[in-house]
Amino acid sequence: MTKPTIAILMSTYNGEKYLAQQIDSIRKQSYKNWCLMIRDDGSSDDTVKIIEKYQSEDNRIEFLNQGAIRNVGVVRSFFELLRETEADFYMFSDQDDYWLPNKVELALQEILKLDNSQPNCVYTNLQIVDKDLNGKELLLKRNWQSFTKVLFTNNVYGCTMMINNSLKKMVNFKQIDYQRIYMHDWWLALIAAEFGNLRFIDKATILYRQHGSNQVGATDKSFSALLQRLFNHERDKKAMQRSVNFAIEFLKEYGNNKNLIDENYINRYGKLDKESSFFNNLRLVLKLPPKSIYRLKEIFYSFILVIYYRDYLIK
């Protein structure tokens, strides 16, 4: 029986410092039937030379845009990789982490338990480490898989995901508005949560390196950070804007899909670019509040949505 092919998709940008270590960790995977597709997003350091070196050493590694490098941003870069690659399942790799040896094997075992005629995504926990890979703390203390909770707080990290072809086929690469899609992993998680299965594996499969150059890092949960949020709403205003943007785009892409489960949330939040007002948003949060496993967060996000109602209208 042929083993499923796993396409590992990596987008790089000035990643020379840790890139070789990350690629080495992928090459040490216990599951061997994978290919590593790398797209560079306009590096000015030695990242390209490192990619070319590994491509020459391992025929499972391909430099997708060699000789045609251009900067398109992290979301579009990962989606270009996904669009241009064919495999049985897909994973996403950052350039600065370190994969534990059973990462691919564990995710594959879990996703094969699901009905893969549906759009499925499995994801795992992460072990937070410093630049030298020291540290034992797990990033995800709690997790959630419902569409309404993921819409307002994404807990699915792309570097831990495995998705199937059914999920890939639901991504409208040519018509999606990339200005509204904050991160590729969030968008894919929402599709899986609404139309298929979003499955969490509570084991760390990756050493998640935290350093000053992270594109998107772990959340700061210190007391001082929480106190600052209480008096400075800019961070949470941006977070709510992202959620609303996702809802607007989700309504545009899938509003006519007969399999919608959370139709009320998608319709109401997806129309805020046209209907947002103080009283509209007040009625909205009373009937369909922003969902979270934390009650205080639901209340605070509701406050943000009502008070800053002008933020969501088409400018």
C-alpha positions in Angstrom: 0.0 0.0 0.0 1.4 3.4 -1.0 2.0 5.7 1.8 0.4 9.2 1.6 2.5 12.0 0.3 2.9 14.9 2.7 3.7 18.3 1.2 5.5 20.6 3.7 5.1 24.2 2.6 7.7 26.7 3.8 7.7 30.5 3.2 11.0 32.2 3.9 12.1 35.8 4.4 15.5 36.8 5.7 15.7 33.5 7.7 19.4 32.7 7.3 20.0 32.4 11.1 17.8 29.4 11.9 16.7 28.1 8.5 19.3 25.3 8.2 18.4 24.0 11.6 14.7 23.9 10.7 15.3 22.1 7.4 17.5 19.6 9.2 14.7 18.8 11.7 12.3 18.2 8.8 14.8 15.8 7.2 15.0 13.8 10.5 11.3 13.1 10.5 10.3 9.5 11.3 7.8 9.6 8.4 9.8 9.8 5.2 7.3 10.2 2.3 7.3 14.0 2.3 8.4 16.8 0.0 9.5 20.2 1.2 8.3 23.1 -1.1 10.0 26.4 -0.3 9.0 29.8 -1.5 11.2 32.8 -0.7 9.4 36.1 -0.3 12.2 38.5 -1.2 15.1 37.8 1.2 18.1 40.0 1.1 20.4 37.8 3.3 21.8 34.4 2.5 18.4 32.6 2.8 18.3 31.8 -1.0 21.8 30.3 -0.9 20.8 28.0 2.0 17.7 26.9 0.1 19.7 26.2 -3.1 22.2 24.1 -1.1 19.5 21.9 0.5 17.8 21.5 -2.8 21.0 20.2 -4.4 21.4 17.7 -1.5 17.9 16.3 -1.2 15.5 15.6 -4.2 12.6 15.9 -1.8 13.3 19.6 -1.4 12.2 22.0 -4.1 12.7 25.8 -4.4 9.4 26.8 -5.9 10.2 30.3 -7.1 13.9 30.0 -7.8 14.9 32.8 -10.2 11.5 34.5 -9.9 11.6 35.8 -6.4 9.1 38.6 -5.4 7.6 39.8 -2.2 3.8 39.1 -1.8 3.5 38.9 2.0 3.3 35.9 4.3 -0.4 35.0 3.7 -0.3 35.1 -0.1 3.1 33.4 -0.1 1.7 30.4 1.8 -1.4 30.3 -0.3 0.8 30.3 -3.5 2.6 27.3 -2.1 -0.6 25.5 -1.4 -2.1 26.3 -4.8 1.0 25.2 -6.7 1.6 21.9 -4.8 -0.2 18.6 -5.2 -0.1 16.0 -2.4 -2.3 13.9 -0.2 -1.9 16.1 2.8 -0.3 19.5 3.5 1.7 21.0 6.4 3.1 24.5 6.9 6.5 25.3 8.2 8.0 28.5 9.6 11.7 29.1 9.0 12.9 29.4 12.5 11.3 26.6 14.6 12.5 23.0 15.2 10.2 20.0 14.4 10.3 17.0 16.8 11.0 13.7 14.9 7.4 12.3 15.1 5.6 15.5 14.0 4.5 14.4 10.6 3.8 10.8 11.7 1.6 11.9 14.6 -0.5 14.4 12.6 -1.0 11.8 9.8 -2.1 9.1 12.1 -4.8 11.5 13.5 -6.1 12.9 10.2 -6.4 9.4 8.8 -9.0 8.6 11.5 -11.3 11.3 10.0 -13.6 11.2 7.0 -11.3 12.9 4.5 -14.1 13.6 2.0 -14.7 16.5 4.4 -12.4 19.4 4.9 -10.2 18.4 7.8 -7.4 20.0 9.8 -5.5 18.6 12.7 -3.1 20.7 14.8 -1.0 20.2 17.9 0.4 21.9 20.9 3.8 23.8 20.8 6.7 23.8 23.2 7.9 27.4 23.8 11.7 27.7 23.6 14.3 30.5 23.4 16.7 31.2 20.5 18.9 28.2 21.7 15.9 25.8 21.9 15.8 25.9 25.7 12.4 25.8 27.4 9.6 23.3 28.3 6.4 25.4 28.6 3.5 24.4 26.4 1.9 27.3 24.6 -1.7 26.1 24.4 -3.1 25.7 28.0 -6.7 25.5 26.7 -8.1 24.9 23.2 -11.4 25.2 21.3 -12.6 24.1 17.9 -16.0 25.7 17.3 -16.3 28.2 14.4 -17.6 31.0 16.6 -14.8 30.8 19.1 -12.1 30.4 16.5 -13.5 33.4 14.6 -12.8 35.7 17.6 -9.6 34.0 18.9 -7.5 31.7 16.7 -5.7 29.0 18.6 -4.5 27.1 15.6 -0.9 27.7 14.7 0.0 27.0 11.1 3.3 25.5 11.9 1.4 22.6 13.7 -1.3 22.0 11.1 -2.0 19.2 8.7 -4.8 19.7 6.2 -6.4 17.5 3.5 -7.2 18.1 -0.2 -10.9 18.6 0.6 -9.9 21.6 2.7 -7.5 22.9 0.0 -10.3 22.7 -2.6 -12.5 25.0 -0.6 -9.9 27.9 -0.8 -10.8 30.2 -3.7 -7.2 31.3 -4.4 -8.0 33.6 -7.3 -10.9 35.6 -5.7 -10.0 35.7 -2.1 -9.4 39.2 -0.7 -6.0 38.9 0.9 -6.4 42.3 2.5 -9.0 40.8 4.8 -7.2 37.6 5.6 -4.8 38.2 8.5 -3.2 34.8 8.5 -3.5 31.7 6.4 -3.8 29.3 9.3 -6.8 31.2 10.8 -8.6 31.1 7.4 -8.0 27.4 7.0 -9.1 26.7 10.6 -12.3 28.5 10.1 -13.2 26.5 6.9 -12.4 23.2 8.7 -14.4 24.3 11.8 -17.5 25.3 9.8 -17.6 22.6 7.1 -15.5 19.6 8.4 -13.4 18.7 11.4 -10.9 20.7 13.4 -9.0 18.3 15.6 -6.5 19.1 18.4 -3.7 16.8 19.5 -2.5 17.9 23.0 1.1 17.0 22.4 4.0 19.3 21.5 5.4 18.4 18.1 7.4 21.5 17.6 9.9 23.7 19.4 8.4 27.1 18.9 11.3 29.5 19.0 10.6 33.0 20.4 13.0 35.8 19.4 12.9 39.4 18.1 12.4 38.5 14.5 9.2 36.4 14.8 6.5 37.2 12.2 3.8 36.2 14.7 4.9 35.0 18.2 3.4 33.8 21.4 0.9 36.0 23.2 2.2 38.1 26.1 0.1 37.2 29.1 2.0 39.1 31.8 0.1 41.2 34.3 1.6 44.4 32.9 0.4 43.5 29.4 -3.1 42.8 30.7 -3.2 46.1 32.6 -2.1 48.0 29.5 -4.9 46.4 27.5 -7.4 47.7 30.1 -6.5 51.3 29.4 -5.3 51.0 25.8 -7.7 49.5 23.4 -5.7 49.6 20.2 -4.6 46.0 20.3 -8.1 44.7 20.9 -9.6 47.1 18.4 -7.3 45.6 15.8 -8.1 42.0 17.0 -11.9 42.7 16.6 -11.3 44.3 13.2 -9.5 41.1 12.0 -12.4 39.0 13.2 -14.9 41.2 11.4 -12.8 41.1 8.3 -12.7 37.3 8.4 -16.5 37.2 8.8 -17.0 39.6 5.9 -14.8 37.5 3.6 -16.3 34.3 4.8 -19.8 35.6 4.0 -18.6 36.6 0.5 -17.0 33.2 -0.2 -19.4 30.8 1.5 -22.6 32.7 2.3 -24.6 30.6 -0.2 -23.2 27.3 0.9 -26.0 25.1 2.0 -23.9 23.4 4.7 -23.4 26.5 6.8 -23.8 25.7 10.5 -23.2 29.2 12.0 -25.2 31.1 9.5 -26.5 33.7 12.0 -23.0 34.7 13.1 -21.6 34.7 9.6 -24.5 36.8 8.2 -24.6 39.4 11.0 -20.9 39.9 11.5 -20.2 39.6 7.8 -22.4 42.6 7.1 -20.8 45.0 9.6 -19.0 46.8 6.8 -22.4 48.1 5.7 -24.6 47.9 8.8 -22.3 48.8 11.7 -23.8 51.4 14.1 -24.0 51.9 17.8 -27.5 50.4 18.1 -27.0 47.7 15.5 -23.9 46.5 17.3 -25.5 46.7 20.7 -28.4 44.5 19.5 -25.8 42.2 17.9 -23.7 41.6 21.0 -26.9 41.0 23.1 -28.1 38.3 20.7 -24.8 37.0 19.2 -21.9 38.1 21.4 -18.3 37.5 20.4 -17.6 33.9 21.7 -14.7 32.9 23.9 -14.0 30.3 26.6 -13.4 33.3 28.8 -16.5 35.2 29.9 -14.6 38.4 30.6 -13.2 38.4 27.1 -16.7 38.1 25.6 -17.8 41.1 27.6 -14.7 43.2 26.7 -14.9 42.3 23.0 -18.6 43.2 23.1 -17.7 46.6 24.5 -15.1 47.1 21.8 -17.6 46.2 19.1 -20.2 48.7 20.3 -18.0 51.6 21.3 -15.8 51.6 18.2 -18.6 50.8 15.7 -17.2 53.2 13.1 -14.1 51.0 12.6 -16.0 48.4 10.7 -17.8 50.5 8.1 -16.4 50.7 4.6 -14.1 53.7 4.5 
